[in-house]
Structures are given as C-alpha cells and as structure tokens.
Amino acid sequence: MSDLDNQFSLPAIKRRITSNYYNRRTTSLRLQRMRENVLAYGFLAPSLLLFAVFLFYPMFKSVYLSLHSTDPTGQIAAYVGLDNFKAVFQSGLFMQGMKVTLLFVLFTVPTGIFVALILAALTHNRFKGMRVFQFVFSLPVVLSVGSSAVIWKFLFHPTLGMLNYLLGKAGIDPIPWLTSPDWALVSISIMTIWMNLGFNYIILSSGLQGIPDEIYESAKMDGASALLTFRKISMPLLSPTLFFVTVVSIIGAFQSFGQINILTRGGPMDSTNVFVYSIYQEAFVNFRFGTGSAQALILFAVIMLLTLLQFKWVERKVHYQ
C-alpha cells in the first residue's frame, strides 16, 4: 500500500481526528487557565500593590539604610556595611531594650490570656444576661491605642486619678504609677492587658463555642465535675485557639509602642524603653536612620525566631480535632 493510501486510510483519519480534538482541547484548557490566572491576579493586584508600597518597599529600604550612615538631616552619608549592627550590640541598646521588652511580654501575655480565658469560660453558659457581660468584656477592642492610653493616663494621675483615690479610700498610700521606675512598666502592662482583653476574649469565647455540646453532655452523664470537664475537655480542644492567641499576643507585645509613647515616653530612667521605642528615638528623634533600621531588622529577626520556635516546639502540644 502506498503512502497516499496510508494517509487516507480509516485508522489514519481516526488518528488525525483524535489528535485534532485533543489539540483543540489542550488549547482551550490553556486559554481557560490563562483567563483564570489573569482574573486571579487582577483580584490580587490591589492587595499586592498595598503590600509593595507599605511592606516590601519599607523592608528593602530598611535593609538599604542599615548598611549606610546618615547625616543630621537624615540623608545618606556613606556606606558602612555592618557597622550599624555592631554599634547596636556594642552600645548596649539591644540588651537593654530586649530586657525591658521581655519583661513587658512576660507581664502582659500570660496574664492577658489567662484573664480572657477565665472570662470566656464564665460567660460560656447561655444564662440570661450573659450577652450583656459578653458585650462589656468585648468593648476594649473598639478603642484605639491612643484613646485607651489617654483614659488610663487620667486613671494613673498621682493626685486626680481614680486608682489612687480608691486606694486612699481603702487606707493605702498612693502609688506613683507612671513616675516610679518600679511601677511604670507594671502600669503600662496593666493598661495593655486591659486594651488587649477584648480581642483575646472574643477569640477564646469563639473557640469555646466551637466545641460540640454533645461532648459536655457526655462528660456530665459520666459524672465529671465542671472543673474536670474544663481541664480535660475544654482545654485540649481549645489548644489551637490558645496557640493562635499566644503567637499573636507575643508578636503584638514586641511591637507595642503607642501606649508607651503617650504614657511614659520610655521613662522614667528608661524603665519602659522597650526595643520599639528605642528604634523610634534613634530614627525619628536623633535622625540616625542607619542605626534605627539596623535595630528594626534585629527586632524582625527576634520576632521571626520566636515565632518559628513556637511553631516548632509549642505546636506539638496543640490538639487538633
């Protein structure tokens, strides 16, 4: 049989038809996939633009500034390599700032989560009037840092503040809340715990509501007490929510700035000079943007390291359903 006969044979025609069908199908799928990708990137474009302007560009700019020195006007003066990082460690800024920051984290994160957990457990039962308490405990989340700090600044006032007034009524001497190095960080921590209470309470309360009621009913039928049920059932099932709140709270505590700037400005005697406020002073008060950028990158590395450690070690104890 000749080649011409082979080309126009029935099997050859079927093969060409099948090949053309699959080629058209492949082309159609590629065009469909391309249209979907274009549509997806179109929806992502606004977010990517915002990230590029407010996240990626500042980060790259910080890396660039950390490798340069600046003049008193904040302009680039010279390339110094890693000298800014060496200056941070040699000056003691890192250790002093980290010491205060770690104390602040230790004061605020465990206490804030514990208080929010207790309130969430107490208001978990659907008794009459519980909605009012849930609303009250959630209120701090709607206030900005500036508004909360101004409110607490009046409460902490040494002579006109409500806290010292109540202490005086109880026969206790007034406390120098914001003027004593021994009390300033504690005062800032109390205000921060209250400020974060609304967010922690809402998240933990939602986590408790996500636990099926059948589990509690089964434990009650087995004769388990309320405390035993909470410890053996609620806490393990709530561990993913607790892990999330812990990670977010630690990151937020390391980045706290507004309340410290309004209430104490890092004082007295640098007792509330957390690492973020030290970055602010170095960059926007002393106009040493190189050293300030180096501190910011160091803080970023510390937060990232702590977060990775939490995901590596703490998440192992998280009980996922």
C-alpha positions in Angstrom: 0.0 0.0 0.0 1.4 3.4 -0.9 1.9 6.3 1.5 -1.0 8.1 0.0 -3.3 5.2 0.7 -2.0 5.1 4.3 -2.8 8.7 4.8 -6.4 8.3 3.7 -7.0 5.0 5.4 -9.6 4.8 8.1 -7.2 4.3 11.0 -5.1 7.3 9.9 -8.2 9.5 9.6 -9.3 8.5 13.1 -5.9 9.3 14.5 -5.9 12.7 12.9 -9.4 13.5 14.2 -8.4 12.3 17.7 -5.2 14.4 17.6 -7.0 17.5 16.4 -9.6 17.0 19.1 -7.0 16.8 21.9 -5.0 19.7 20.5 -8.1 21.9 20.5 -9.0 20.6 24.0 -5.5 21.4 25.2 -5.6 24.8 23.7 -9.0 25.5 25.2 -7.8 24.4 28.6 -4.7 26.6 28.3 -6.8 29.6 27.4 -9.2 28.9 30.2 -6.3 28.5 32.7 -4.7 31.7 31.4 -8.0 33.6 31.8 -8.4 32.3 35.4 -4.8 33.4 36.2 -5.4 36.8 34.8 -8.6 37.1 36.8 -6.9 35.9 39.9 -4.0 38.3 39.6 -6.5 41.1 38.8 -8.2 40.5 42.2 -4.9 40.2 43.9 -3.5 43.4 42.3 -4.8 45.9 44.9 -3.5 43.8 47.8 -0.2 43.2 46.1 0.1 47.0 45.5 -0.6 47.8 49.1 1.9 45.2 50.3 4.5 46.5 47.9 4.1 50.1 49.0 3.6 49.6 52.7 5.5 46.3 53.4 8.0 45.3 50.8 9.4 48.7 49.9 9.9 49.7 53.6 11.6 46.4 54.3 14.1 46.8 51.4 14.6 50.4 52.3 15.4 49.4 55.9 18.0 46.9 54.7 19.5 49.6 52.5 19.6 52.2 55.3 21.0 49.7 57.8 24.1 49.4 55.6 24.7 53.2 55.4 25.3 56.1 57.8 23.2 59.3 57.6 23.9 62.9 58.3 22.0 65.1 60.8 19.3 65.8 58.2 18.7 62.0 57.6 20.4 61.9 54.2 22.7 59.0 53.1 26.2 59.9 54.0 28.4 56.8 53.4 28.3 53.0 53.1 29.3 51.4 56.4 28.4 47.8 55.9 27.6 46.0 59.1 29.0 48.8 61.3 25.5 49.9 62.4 24.7 46.4 63.6 28.0 46.3 65.5 27.2 49.7 67.1 23.8 48.4 68.3 25.3 45.4 70.1 28.3 47.3 71.4 26.3 50.2 72.8 24.1 48.0 74.9 20.9 49.2 73.2 20.0 45.7 72.2 20.4 44.1 75.6 18.7 47.0 77.5 15.8 47.2 75.1 15.4 43.4 75.0 15.4 43.1 78.7 12.6 45.7 79.1 10.7 44.2 76.2 10.9 40.6 77.5 9.7 41.8 80.9 6.8 43.6 79.2 5.9 40.4 77.3 6.1 38.3 80.5 3.8 40.7 82.3 1.2 41.1 79.6 0.9 37.9 77.5 0.3 35.2 80.1 -1.9 37.4 82.3 -3.9 38.8 79.4 -4.6 35.3 78.0 -5.4 33.9 81.5 -7.9 36.7 82.3 -9.6 36.4 78.9 -9.8 32.6 79.3 -11.5 32.9 82.7 -14.0 35.5 81.4 -14.7 33.4 78.3 -15.3 30.3 80.5 -17.6 32.2 82.9 -19.7 33.6 80.1 -19.8 30.5 78.0 -23.0 29.2 79.6 -26.1 30.6 77.9 -27.7 32.0 81.0 -30.0 35.0 80.9 -28.0 38.3 80.9 -24.7 36.7 79.7 -25.0 38.7 76.4 -24.5 41.9 78.4 -21.3 40.6 80.0 -20.0 39.4 76.7 -20.6 42.9 75.2 -18.9 44.6 78.1 -15.8 42.3 78.0 -15.5 42.8 74.3 -15.7 46.6 74.5 -11.9 47.3 74.7 -11.4 46.0 71.2 -13.2 49.0 69.7 -10.9 51.6 71.3 -7.7 52.8 69.6 -4.4 52.7 71.4 -4.4 56.5 71.7 -7.8 56.7 73.2 -7.1 53.9 75.7 -3.8 55.5 76.7 -5.4 58.9 77.3 -8.1 57.2 79.5 -5.5 55.3 81.6 -3.3 58.4 81.8 -6.1 60.1 83.8 -6.7 57.0 85.9 -2.9 56.8 86.7 -2.7 60.5 87.7 -0.9 60.7 91.1 -3.4 63.2 92.7 -6.5 63.3 90.5 -6.6 59.7 89.3 -9.4 57.3 90.2 -7.0 54.5 91.1 -5.1 56.4 93.8 -8.5 57.8 95.0 -9.8 54.3 95.6 -6.6 53.3 97.2 -6.9 56.3 99.6 -10.4 55.3 100.5 -9.0 51.8 101.4 -6.3 53.4 103.6 -3.5 52.5 101.1 -0.8 55.1 100.3 -0.9 56.5 96.7 1.2 54.6 94.2 3.4 56.6 91.7 2.1 54.6 88.8 4.0 56.4 85.9 6.6 58.3 87.8 8.4 55.5 89.6 10.8 53.1 87.7 9.5 50.3 89.9 5.9 50.9 88.9 6.0 52.4 85.4 6.4 49.1 83.4 3.8 47.4 85.6 1.4 50.3 84.9 1.9 50.1 81.2 1.4 46.3 81.4 -1.9 46.7 83.3 -3.2 49.1 80.6 -2.0 46.8 77.8 -3.7 43.8 79.4 -7.0 45.7 79.5 -6.5 47.0 76.0 -6.0 43.5 74.5 -8.6 41.9 76.6 -11.4 42.4 74.1 -9.6 40.7 71.2 -8.4 37.8 73.4 -11.8 37.4 74.9 -13.6 37.3 71.5 -11.2 34.7 70.1 -11.3 32.4 73.1 -15.0 32.7 73.5 -15.5 31.8 69.8 -13.2 28.8 70.4 -15.2 27.6 73.3 -18.4 27.9 71.3 -16.9 25.8 68.6 -16.7 22.8 71.0 -19.7 20.5 70.4 -22.2 20.4 73.2 -22.5 16.6 72.9 -19.1 16.3 74.4 -20.1 18.3 77.5 -23.3 16.3 77.8 -21.4 13.0 77.7 -19.0 14.2 80.3 -21.8 15.4 82.5 -23.5 12.0 82.2 -20.3 10.3 83.3 -20.3 12.4 86.4 -17.4 14.7 85.6 -17.3 18.0 87.5 -17.2 21.4 85.8 -13.6 21.9 86.7 -12.6 18.5 85.5 -14.5 19.0 82.3 -12.8 22.3 81.6 -9.4 20.9 82.3 -9.7 17.6 80.4 -12.1 18.5 77.6 -12.2 22.3 77.1 -8.5 23.0 77.3 -7.3 20.3 74.9 -10.0 21.2 72.3 -9.2 24.9 72.8 -5.5 24.4 72.4 -5.4 25.5 68.7 -7.2 28.8 69.7 -4.8 29.3 72.6 -1.8 28.7 70.4 -3.1 31.3 67.9 -3.8 33.9 70.7 -0.3 33.2 72.2 1.5 33.8 68.9 -0.4 36.9 68.1 -0.1 38.3 71.6 3.7 37.8 71.7 4.1 39.5 68.3 1.9 42.4 69.4 3.7 42.8 72.7 7.1 43.1 70.9 5.6 45.7 68.6 3.9 47.8 71.4 4.6 51.5 71.0 1.6 53.8 71.2 0.8 53.4 74.9 4.4 53.8 75.9 4.9 56.9 73.8 1.8 58.6 75.3 2.1 57.5 78.9 5.9 57.5 79.8 8.0 58.2 76.6 10.3 55.4 77.6 10.9 56.7 81.1 11.4 57.1 84.0 15.1 56.2 83.8 14.4 54.0 80.7 12.3 51.6 82.7 9.7 51.4 79.9 12.2 52.0 77.0 11.1 48.9 75.0 13.0 48.0 71.8 10.4 49.5 69.5 10.6 52.9 71.3 14.3 52.8 71.1 14.0 52.4 67.4 11.7 55.4 67.3 14.1 57.5 69.3 17.1 56.5 67.2 15.4 57.1 63.8 12.9 59.9 64.3 14.3 61.8 67.2 18.1 61.5 66.7 17.7 61.1 62.9 20.2 58.2 62.8 18.2 56.2 60.3 21.0 53.7 59.7 21.2 52.6 63.3 17.4 52.7 63.6 17.0 50.5 60.6 19.6 48.1 61.9 17.6 47.8 65.2 14.4 47.3 63.3 15.9 44.4 61.3 17.2 42.9 64.6 13.7 43.1 66.1 12.3 41.5 63.0 14.8 38.6 63.3 14.0 38.2 67.0 10.2 38.1 66.4 10.6 35.7 63.5 12.9 33.4 65.6 10.5 33.3 68.5 7.5 32.6 66.2 9.4 29.7 64.5 10.3 28.3 67.9 6.7 28.4 68.9 5.6 26.6 65.8 8.3 24.0 66.2 8.0 23.3 70.0 4.7 24.7 71.3 2.5 23.5 68.4 3.4 19.9 69.3 1.1 20.1 72.3 -1.8 21.5 70.2 -4.7 19.1 69.9 -6.3 19.4 66.5 -9.7 17.6 66.2 
